[in-house]
Amino acid sequence: MARPTKHERLNRRVRLYDRLGRLVIAAGGIGIIAAVLGIFVFIGRETAPLFRPARVQTGAGELAPPGAGVLLAAVDPYREVLLAVDGNGLRFTDIAASAPLAVETPALGGAAVTAADRSPDGRVALGLSDGRVQAVRVVFEPTYRGGRRIVRPRVHLEEEARLLAGAPSSVVYRHDGGGRSAMAAVGDSGRLVVRTARRRTTPMGAARARASTHDLELTEAVTAVALDGAARELAVGTAGGRVQVWRLAETGPPRLEEAFEPGAAVTALAYLLGDLSLVVGDAGGGVHTWFRVGAGGDRRFRRIHELARHGAAVLAVAPSQRDKQFLTADGSGAAALHHATTEQTFWRQDLARVPVRQLTFTPKADGFLAVLGDGRILDYDIDNPHPEVTWGALFGRVWYEGYDAARHVWQSTGGTDEFEPKLGLVPLIFGTAKGTLYAMLFALPLAVLAAIYTAEFAAPAVRNTVKPTVEIMASLPSVILGFLAGLWLAPRLEHHVAGTALALLCVPLLVVAGAWGWRRLPRRLRLHLPSNAELIALLLLTAGGGALALWLGPALERALFEGGLARWLSAETDLRYDQRNCLVIGFAMGFAVIPLIFSICEDALASVPASLRAGSLALGATRWQTATRVVLPMALPGVFSAAMIGFGRAVGETMIVLMATGNTPIMEWNIFTGMRTISANIAVELPEAPHEGTLYRVLFLSGLLLFLVTFAVNTAAEEIRLRLREKYRRV
């Protein structure tokens, strides 16, 4: 058998390398696709729990049998000890062992409990049959022995006062934690008595208390009362369908601030977390929230949110102390779980065929207790970790507390735990579009025109210098550009707004005038000038136009705009000038995008066959006509690809936007104000977002949205590019 020749061995080696190369390239391509799909799956998995429906199911079951006569029920944060109030007072039960706990409680003096109320901070008000109201503070103290947690209840008497001559039908008590408190009791005849107290400690350590009691003479029977957490405002519902809001003073009688009519007899009232929104339940089963709207001293309660109706009169409302969720129950035994901000009703169920007397959220809002009219206590678990999120809340207008109308708002955190999260993504989408638009308005014309000049008009020596120089610009880190834009460019633009605007006029005029003058130079002189003389002249004219504009700017501001254009815009027009604004972003992000667009455009123009240029010039066309009517249409697919790649870079840019704008999620096209983009928002918010919390998952949703938008734009751009390529290939 003949030995293979050197040529045959080389062919075999080449074929082997070719197969290996194909395998490596295929593996790399498949790996990239798998990586992109993996990112998509990961982001989708982190986002999906936002839209999981709420789950409410039976927890520990029935904690008290029928006939127990329970008026109120609550549990400790660990849901191990049950607090129940019946006619004999407070009693505590170990839930796991179903055994009573011996806890020392204040003596009732032989009176029976006829009404009870529990405040969000754990204080309990007992209405006694002799007209007294006793306010106690219940504390659950956990201790650990042998690795086992033991919860010990402690009861402390805080206040006691006689408000009525007979047994109250309902009571309410609130303490602000700083010495101010208020209690109210409703008699059988609808009479309402309010007591306010203030306890102060002198510098010597002595305690001084001052209290005042007032009888509110109302023309209609009182059917519901609610106190805010600061003990400064009392809401009173009447059988005539009115809600009166009273201001409680430390001294002096309460003052009626406002009255409004929900439309039916008021049967339940409760302040939501933060004490800004008031939930009203009526005899017709209606459930709605009200809060003050207006400016200054003319703020009035207005019906804001309408929730799902009940089939019977609403008898109980229980607000959550974690968010804007609340429970409602009616006279037919049905209960429902709502969220005020999003107007959702997550769950509704008939608990029993008897009225629900009282509802209480567990301290961690992971369950609730329902006290039925027959004295039973039912325990339920709640699994609803993201109640603030709906498609409407993310992409629609929402009426938030303190606002005068429904708006698109992004404000994820606040100064207190009572803050109402505002997770509208529309301001971020708007900010992304705004920043991208101004960056592309600056970058796209300059990059494309520069590419046309370099490829079609510049001398080879100039092209060989300009193209690598511009491509080196693409290597500048975004953080450096953002740093320079935020700390160097933005302050200078603020003091030269008029000069910057004049530059947009002066530079083109000088360049056009210079081009006209260049054409008028003798041909012999132009032939003897260096090949880069034209480019140097253009650079000098551009610099001269900018310098002239900056020199004329202050004079123009002094003549037309007293105090400067930026201050004049804020004082005389509706336009506001922020130091870090979209004008800065246009320059900085445009500077980052120009190299990408220029390089790809120039390559596309240079790849057009020289025969087409020669043919056009031979037929008498000028170089400009050849460039714009022959070369540019043939290179249009590449130019379009360059524009889309630049668009993608601008959409996803983070550091420049983060450092060169105020990151304010506002919605206005004013070029002199900032914005917040999706990418910058993720960079700002994600490090502080609680893991797997609502904000954490909403940020992943915004990332998924950005991923899908760029994917859709790039796919559409590629389809358009292929069609353009096919169209002009036939020319």
N, C-alpha and C positions, 0 to 999 in steps of 0.2 A: 504494500500500500504506500502510495506516494505521500511524502511529507507535505503539509500545507505550506504554500508559499508565504513569503512575508506579507504580500498584499492580502491574501486570504485571512491570515492571522489578524491583520489590521482591521479588516472588515468585520470579523467576529467580535473583536474588542469594541469597535464602534457600535455594533448592534447591541452588545451587552450594556455599554454605557447609555445607549439610547433608551433601552428598556428600563434601566435603573433610574434614569432621569425622569422618564414618564411616571414611574411609580412614586418617586419622591414628590414630583409636582402634583400628582393626583392626591397623594396623602396630605400634602400641604393644603391643597384646596378643600379637601373634605374636612381637614382639621379646622380650617377657618370657618367653614359653614357650621361645623359642630360647635365651635366656640361661640359663634353669634347666636345659634339656637340655644345653647346653654345659658348665655346671658339673658336671653329673652325668657326662658323658662324660670330662671331664678328670680328675675324681677316680677314676673307674673305670679309666682308662688308667694312672694312677699306681699303682693298687692291684693290677692284674692280674698283674704279674710276680712277686708274692709266691707265687703258686700254680702257676708254671711248673715243670714237672718237671725234675729234674736231668739234665744231658747229660754222658755220659762217652764219649769217642771216642779213637781212636788218634791220638797226637801225632806225634812224630818217627819213630815206627816202632821197628825193632829196632836198639838202640844197641850191642849186642855179639852176635856170632854164637854158635851152639852150640859147646860145648867150650871156651869161654873160661875156665871155672872161676871165675867171679865170685862172691864171697861177699856183697858189699854194694855198693850204688850210690847216688849222690846227685848233685844238680846245684846250681849257683849260683842266686841269686835271679832272674837273667835267663834261665836255662835255656840258657846258651851253652857252659858247660864241664861235662863229665861227670867225676865222681869215681868210680872203680871200685876195689874192693879184691879182689885175687886172692891166690893163694899166694905171689906174689913181692912183695906190698906194695901201696902206693898208686900208681895211675897216673891221669893226667889226659888228657882228649881234648877237642879243639875239635869240638863237635857239628856245626856248619855245614860245616866243612872235612873232618870225619872224619880229623883228623890228631892225633897224640899231641903233648902239650905237655911240654917239658922243665921239670920242677919238682924242686927239691932236697928230698929226703925223708930222715928219719932212717934210719941203717943198721940192718939187722935182724940183723947178726952171723952171717950164714949160716943163720939159722933161716927156716922157712916159716910163712906165716900160715895158721892152721887155723880161726880164728873171728874175727868182726868185729862191731862194734856202733857205731851212731852216735847221739849224744845230740841232743835238739832244738836245742841251741845250736851244733851243728856239730862238736863234738869227736868223735873217732873212737878207739875202743879196738881194738887188734889183739892177738889171742891167738896167741902164737908156739909153734912146735913144741917148744921147749926149756923150756916152762912159764912163760915171761915174758909179762907183759901190758904193752903199750906204749900210752900215751895221748898222742894228738897233737891239736893244734888246727889246723883247716883254715880259712883265711881267704881269701875271694874279694875281691880289691881291683880295683874298676873304675877305669880311666883313660880319658881322651878325647884322641884325636889326630885332627885334621882332621875333626871332627864325627863320628868313629867311636868306638864304645865298645870297649874292650879289657879283658877280665877276666883278671887275673893271680892264679893260686892261690899261696898261701903256706902252708907246713907248719911248725909249731913243736912240738917235743917238750915235753910237759908233765911226764909222770911215766913211770917204768918200774920194774917190780917183778917178782920171780919169785914166783909164787904156787903153782905146781904143779911136780911132778917131770917130768910129761909134757905132751903137747899138750892144751890145753883144748878142750872141745867147744862151749862158748859163753862169751862174756864180756860184761860190761856196765860202763859207766863214766859217772859224773856229777860235775859240778863246779858249785858254787853261784855262781861268779863272784866270791866274796869270800875265797878261800883254802882252803875246805873241799872235799874231794873223797872219793870212794869208788869202789872197783872190786871186782868179783867175778868169779871164774872157776869154771867147772864142769868137772871132769875126766871122763874116759871112764867111770869107775866110779860117777859120780853124786856125787862128793865136791865140796863147795862151800867155797871159801876167799874171805874178805872182807878187804879192806884199806882202812882209813880213814886220811886224812892231813889235817893242818892246817898251813897255811903262814902265818906271822905276820911282820909287819915291825915292827921295834923303832923307837922314836923317833929313833935314830941312823941309820936307813936299812938296817940289817942284816936279812937274811931268816933266819928260823928255821923249820925244818920238823920236824914230829913225826908219826910214822906208827905204826900198829899193825896187825898181821895176825892173823887168827883163823880157825881151821878149824871150821866149823859141822858138828858130828857129827849127821847126820840118819839116821833109821832107814829112810827110803825114798829111792829114787833121785830126784835132782833133774832135772826135765824143763823147767823154765822159771824165769827170774829177771827181776826188774824193779827198778830203783832210781828213787826220786822225784828231782825236779830239785834239791832242796836237799841231796841226799846224806845224808839222815837216816833214811830208811826203805827197807827191802829186803823185797820180796815174793818168796816162793819157792814154786813149784808142784812137786808131786811126782807120781810115777807112781801113788801110792795114792789120788789124788783129793783131796789136801789143799792148802790155801794157808796158808803160815805168814808172818806179818808180823813182821819183826825191827826193833827200834830200834837204830840205830847211834850209839854214843857216840864222842866225840873220844878218850877214853881208856877203856880197859876193853873187855871183850868185848861183842858185840851181845847184846841182851836180847829174848827172845821175848815179843811183846806179845799176839798173838792168833793163833788158827788157826781156819779154817773150811773146810767141805767143799762144793765146788760140785756134787758128785754124780758126777763122772767124772774120769778121769785128766787132769790139767792139762797142756796142750801149748803154751800161749802166754799171756803176761802183758804188760800195758802200762798205765802211768799216763796218764790223759787230761790235757789242758791244765789246770793248776792243781793237779795232784797230789792231788786229793780222791777222784776216782773211779778204780777199778781195773777194767780190762777183762780178763775171763777167757775164754779159749778152751779147749775140752776135746776129748778124743779122740772124743766122740760128735758133734762138729760144733756144739755149743752155744756161743753167744756171749752173755755177760751182763755187766752192770756192777754193781759193789759199791762202797758207801761207808759211812762210819761214821754210825750213827744212835744217838741217846740224848742224855742230859744230863750235863754235868760230866765226871767221870772214868769214867762207865759208858757210854762210846760204843763200839759194836761194829759190825763190818762186817756189812752186810746186803745180800742180793740185791735190787736196785732195778729195773733195766731188763732186759728179755729181748728180744734182737734175733732176726732171722731166722736159722734154723739153716743150717749147711752140710751137705753130703752126706758129708763126710769129716772127719778130724781137722783142727782149725784149727792151722796151723803158723806163721802170722805175723799180727801186729797192728801197725798203724802209726797213731798218733794225729796229728791235725792240730794245728799250733801257732797256728791262728787262731781255732778254735772247738771245739765238742765233737764234731766229726766224727772218724771213724776208719775205717781200711780193715782188712779181714780177708781171709785167703786160706787154702786148705786143701790137703790132700794130693792132691786130684784135679785141681788146676790152676784152680780157680774162685776168683774174688775178688768182694768186695762192699763197698759204701760205705754206712756207717751214720751215724746221729746219735743220741748217747746220750740226750739230754734228751727228745726227741720220740719215741724208739723207732722211727724210720723206717729203712727200708732202701731207699735211693734207686736203687741199681743193683746188678746181679749178672750176672756173665758168666764163662764158661769161657775163661780166657786161653790155656791149652795143656793137653796131656794129661800133663804132668809136674807134680810138686809145685812150689808156689811157695815159694822159700826165704826171701825177704825182700821187704818193701814199704817204700817211703819216699815221703811227701808232698813235693812241691816246696815251697820256702820260702814262696811266696805262696798255697799250697793251691789252685793252679789246675791241678794235675796230679799224677801220681805215677809212680814207677818200680817195676817188678816184676822181681825177680831169680828166674829159674826154676832148677829143680834141675839142668838141663843147662848152666847158665852164661850163658844168654841174658839180655839186659836189654830189657824192653819199656817204651815210653814212652806215657803216656796223658794226655789233657787232660780237665779237669773244669770244668764250668760249672754251679755250684750256689750262686748268691749269697745265697739266703735259706733255709738249711737249718733255722733255728730255728722256722720258721712252718709250722704245720698248723692245721686247724680245731680239733683237740683241744687244741693248745697255746694257742690263742687263747681258746677258750670252755670248755675242760675243766680238770679238776684235773691238775696236773703235779707229779711228785716231783722237786724241785730239790735240788742238793747242799747239805748242811748242814741241811736241813729234816727233821723227824721224821715227816712224812706228806705225801701229795699235797695241794696247795693251789692256790687261785686267787691268783696274785701278779702285780703289776705292779711291776717294777723294771728300768728299761731300761738303766741304766748303773751302773758300779761304780768302785772305786778303782784297779783294775789291768786289764791286757789279758786276764787269765785269768778275768774275770768271766763268769758264765753268765747271759745275758740272760733276763729273765722278762717275757714280753709278753702276759700274760693280760688280756683286755679286760673280764672279768666284774667286777673291782673298780671299774673306771671306770663301767661300766653301773650297777652298784649305787650308786655315789656320786652319779651323775646322778639316779637315781630317789629316793635319800634326800634330797638337797637340794631337789629339786622338791616332794617330798611335804611337807616341813616348811614350805616357803615357801607352798604352796597352803593348808595347814591354817591358816596365819595370815592370808593375804590373802583367800581366797575368801569366808569368812563375813563378814568386815568389809566387803568391797567390795559384796557383794550386799545385805546388810542396810542399808548406808549408801545404796545406790541406791534401795532400797524406801522408806526414810525420806524421802529428798530428793524422790522423785517423787510420793509418796502422802500424806505427812504434813506436810512442811515448808511454811512460808508461801512465796509467790512470791519475796519479797525474800531470804529465806534461800537458796532454791534458786538464785537468780541470783548469789549470792555464793559458795556452796559449790562448785557445779559448775565454774566457771572456776578456782577455787583448787586443787581436786583435779587438774584437768587440767594445770595448770602444774607439778604435782609430776612428771608424766611427762617433763618436759623436763630434769630433773636428770640429769647424766651419770652413767653407772654407775661410773666411776672415782672420782667424789666420794663416792658412796654406799659403795663398797668401802673407800675411805680412812677415812671416818668410822666404818664398822663395825669395821674392823680395829684402828685406833689409838685410837678414843675409846670406842665401845660395848663392845667385847670386854673390856677391862680393868675397866670398871665393872660389867658383868654378873658377872664372876668374883668381885667382892667383894660382890655383892648377889644371889646365887643364890636364897637363901631369900626375899628381898623380891620378886624377880621371880615366884617361884612363888606367893607370897601375893597378888600383884597379880591373878593369874588368878581368885582367889576374891573379893578385896575389891572390885574394880571392878564386876563384875556385881551383887554384893549391894547396893552403894551406888546403882547406877543403878536397879535394881528398886525399892529403897526410896524413891528420889527420885521415881520415876514414880508409886508408890502415894501418896506425899505430895502430888504435883502434882494428882492426881485428887481429893484431899480439899480442895483450896483452894476457897474460894467462887467460884462461876461469875462473879459480878460482878467479883471481883478479877482473875481470869484474863483477862477481856475487856479490862481496862484496862491489862494489861501489854503491852510492845512485842512485835511479831511474832517477834522473835528471842530472846525471853526463855527459851523452852523449850530452844533450842539452847545458849544460854549456861549454863543450869542443868545440862544434860547434860555440857558440857565441864568445868564446875567439879566436878561429881561424879566424873567420870573422873579428873581431876587429883588430886582429894582421895583417891580410892581408891588411886591409885598412890603418893601421898605417904605415906598410912597404911601401905601394905604395906612401903615402904622403911624406915619408922620402926620397924615391928614386926619386920622381918627380922633385924637384928643381935641383938635380944633373944631371938628364937626360936633362932638359931644358938648363942648362949651357953648357953641352957637345954637344948637337945636334942643339939646337934652340937658337941662340943668341938673348937675350932680352926677352925670354919667348915664349912659344908655341902660345899664342893668338896673339902676335904681329907678329910672324913669319908667321902665317896663312894669316894675312892681307897683309903683305909685299911681300911674296914670292909666294903665290898661289891666286887663284880666290875666295877662301873662306874668308868670313868676320866673325869676332867674335864680337858679341854683348853681353854685360854683361847679359842682360835678354834674354834668348834664350830658345830653345826647350829642351836643356839638363836640364835646371832648371825645365821646365814644366814637363818633364818626371819623375823627382824625386818627385816634389811636388804633381802633379795631380795623379801620380802613388800611392803615399802614401795615397791619399784620396780614391782611387778606390780599393786598396788591401783588406781592411776589408770586403767590400761587396762581392767580388769574393771569398775570403777565407771562409767566414762564410757559404755561400750557397754551395760551393764545399764540405766543410767538412761535412755539414749535408747530402748532397747527398751520399757521400762515407760511412758515418756511417750508413745510412739507408739500405745499401746492406745486405741481410740476412747473419748471421754468418755461416749458414750451407754451403754456397758457399765457404767461406774462409777455413772452416774445411775440406771440401772435396778436395779442391785444395792442401792444405798442406798434407793431408793424401795420396794423389797420388804422393807425392815427390817433389812438386813445392816449390821453395823458397818463402820467404815472399815478395821479390821484384817481382818475377814472378806472384805471386798471386795478388799483388796490381795492377800491370800494365796490366795483361792479363785477370783477372777475375773481380776484384772489379771495376777498372776504366771503362771498357766498360759498365758494368751494371749501373754505376752512370753517364754515359756520358750525358744523357738528362739534369740532374741537373747541371753538369759542363758547358754545353753549355748555359743553362739559366743564370748561374752566369756570364759567359763571356759577354752575351748580356746586362745584367743589368749593368755591369761595363762599357761596351761600351756606353750605354745610359747616364750614369753619366758623363763620360768623354766628350761626345759630348755636353751636356748641361751645363757643368761647366762654371761659369762666373767669380767669384771673384779671383780664383787662376790665371786664364789666364790674367785677367785684371791687376793684381798687379805684376805678375812675368814675363811679356813679355813687349816688347816695343810697342805692339799693332800697328805694322807697317804692312799694308796689302801688303806684298811682296809674290812672288810666286817662292820659291826655297826650295829644300829639305834639305839644309844645316842645320844640327842639331845645329850649333852655331849661328843661327840667329833666330829672333822672328817671329811672325805672328800675325794676327788678326782673331779671330773666330767670327762666327755669333752672338753668345750670348754676347761676350764682346763688339762687335760693337753696339749692341742694347743698352747695358748699358751705353756706352760712348755717343752715338749720340742722343738717344731719348729725354733726358731732354732738349736739346738745339734745337730740331727740331721744326719748326713752325707748329702749329696745323693744320692738314689737308693739309700741304704742300707736295711737291714732296718727300722730304727726309723722312718726317713722314710716308708717305704711303709705301715708299720703305723699310723702317725698318719693318713695319708690314708684307710686302711681304717676307722679309728674315725670320721673325719669323714663318710665314706660311710654308715656305720652310723647316725650321728646324722641325716644327711640323709634316709635311708630311713624312720627311725622317725618323725620329725616329719612327713614327707610322708604316711605311712600314717595317723598320728593325725589330721592335718588333713583328709585325705580321708574317713576314717570320721566325723569330727565334722561335716563338711559334709553327708554323707549323712543322718546322724541329724537335723541341723538342718532339712533339707528335709522329712523325714518328719514331724517335729514341727510344722513350719509348715503342712504340708498337713492334718494332723490337726486343729489348732486353728482353721484357717481355716473349717472346716465347722461350727464351733460357732455 
